[in-house]
Amino acid sequence: TEPAEAPVPPSVSIAAKARSGWSRAGVAAVLVLATIGTVLALRPRFAAESIGPVRAVVLPVSINTGDDQDAWAEYGLMSLIATELSRFDALTVYDVQSTISGLGQIGYERDAEPGALFTSVCGALGCTHVVDSTLAVDGNGDTVLDFRLITATDADQLSRVEGGDILQAGTRAADALVTRLVPVRPERPSVASMYTDNRVANQNFALGVSATLQRKFDNAEQYFEIALKEAPSFAWAQLYLSDVYAHTTRFELASNTLDAAERQSVDPQQAIFIAKVRSNIAHEQGSLDASIEFANVMRALAVEHDDALAEGSALMNSAATMQSMGLNREALARYEQALAILDANNFRLRHAQTTFNLGNAHLALGELDTAETYYRDASIAFRSQGADTFLSYVDYALCSVIATKADFDAATPCFTRVRALSESLGDTEGVLLVDTELAGIALAQSDAATAIRHAQQAYDGAAGYAYVRSVASGQLAIAHLNTGDLSIAAAFASERTDNDWFDPRQPVVFVPASLKHAQGDFAGAAASARAIKQRIADQWTQPHQAWLDAFERAESSAQPVLTDYYVLEPDGLVSD
């Protein structure tokens, strides 16, 4: 728990915009740096299939900062980078202690040309890649880490990480190296048993199934429509198209397509699939009991017909619905059952999805370190499979972990990377949500100008995304309260009221009370805060109470007690 004298931070940012069962979650995390040596902690719970022998040696980091206190980083950063790379079972990363010993024996020249450096190191150790890096300080006194990969035929141009502390620079460099080193091999679904006698239809159907697994629903729909044009009676293409309709919230069209399929003769595998889609539709429409019933039907059929993938998926579906009902412990039990089944049968993508959901369940229970571990495992798995859409979701969660731990120097570049990934995927909402997260970080650091810049960018771009616009409007209201621009703050507060954009998280929930406080209406502010307590009922937390206490102290003293409307000072008192 927080010590009594600590400032009360804003509530953990949890985006409520669900995406067919997947939501972006704000979480807390611990960044782990292992000691020098072979590191096994937090490795994936299944073996990634390697598509090529990658054997990497991480060299000791060359220290060029001119400060003796940085000497530890020679082997400390070496260990950190090796640790991060060793999380991926598709890579072989040489043990740090063995590397140091081997380099000592061959007497390699650290400043040799790349080709000579590769020959001396990998000629002796048998590696295929060398990670070469240098730590320095730029003209502004900021940390810079230059790094590159060297192979037998190539030496990458130096890449640079700037800003943050030394460990943060090492982590960011490792993230960049992962994207260059980890072999990507998407899981290929087995669909041959579903084919018709039309080769062109089969090809497009297979592409559509693959796109569906990667959540590229626009592409999937096009492939299935081509398949059906070639073979109008292609039952499996119709069923998968209904799944796409469900994922893209065209529920009536999805249900009608399923009804038409059921009027025909369906085999057991098709019956399993229909139960899955109906479970998804019921979940998205809020019929949670019905969603669990359909998932249970799906599971029973899967067990009867020895379909491990369907059984694992059914358990995952029912668990996700239980989470929506607040039954997190019950959901955990089903997720763990699903994980065991999927792991035993090497269904890698479903395994990764379940791992991600396990992280969400532990987050909901407040078990933050465990949630972070599952998120890291899921990130590794999605990256290894090239599942970039899922990767953007889970990495968003990991960035939120770091931000919740108030490690803002690391959280800001982390979100920046997620923003770039979202842009590459054409995920406008994801880009805008990152802007709101960056605005939240700036508010937490009492940097109103930066907060306004990021929140205004999200607000202006969110015409089609009401949730993003509502979050940004709350941040803009608070930021303008902090700068004393009360008329602008009042306009955003009024928009929130007019649209009924209600967010129960503190401090945004107190925007109306904060506005009254800033205007000098202390009694009105306290009354507004008390009304909020009644409205959010069982979502009221101790941080909420701390804000209410502050407003009531202002009421009783007839004096302002707040100077920052985002981070509450100890005891709600005005800072000197």
Secondary structure, DSSP 8 states (H G I E B T S, - for coil): ---TTS-B---------EETTEE------------SS---TT--SS----SS--EEEE---EEESS-GGGTTHHHHHHHHHHHHHHT-TT-EE--HHHHHHHHHHHT--TTS-HHHHHHHHHHHH--SEEEEEEEEE-TTS-EEEEEEEE-SS-B---EEEESS-HHHHHHHHHHHHHHHHS---------GGG--S-HHHHHHHHHHHHHHHTT-HHHHHHHHHHHHHH-TT-HHHHHHHHHHHHHTT-HHHHHHHHHHHHTS---HHHHHHHHHHHHHHHHHTT-HHHHHHHHHHHHHHHHHTT-HHHHHHHHHHHHHHHHHTT-HHHHHHHHHHHHHHHHHTT-HHHHHHHHHHHHHHHHHTT-HHHHHHHHHHHHHHHHHTT-HHHHHHHHHHHHHHHHHTT-HHHHHHHHHHHHHHHHHTT-HHHHHHHHHHHHHHHHHTT-HHHHHHHHHHHHHH-TT-HHHHHHHHHHHHHHHHHTT-HHHHHHHHHHHHHTT----STTGGGHHHHHHHHTT-HHHHHHHHHHHHHHHGGG--HHHHHHHHHHHHHHHHTS---S-SSSB-GGG----
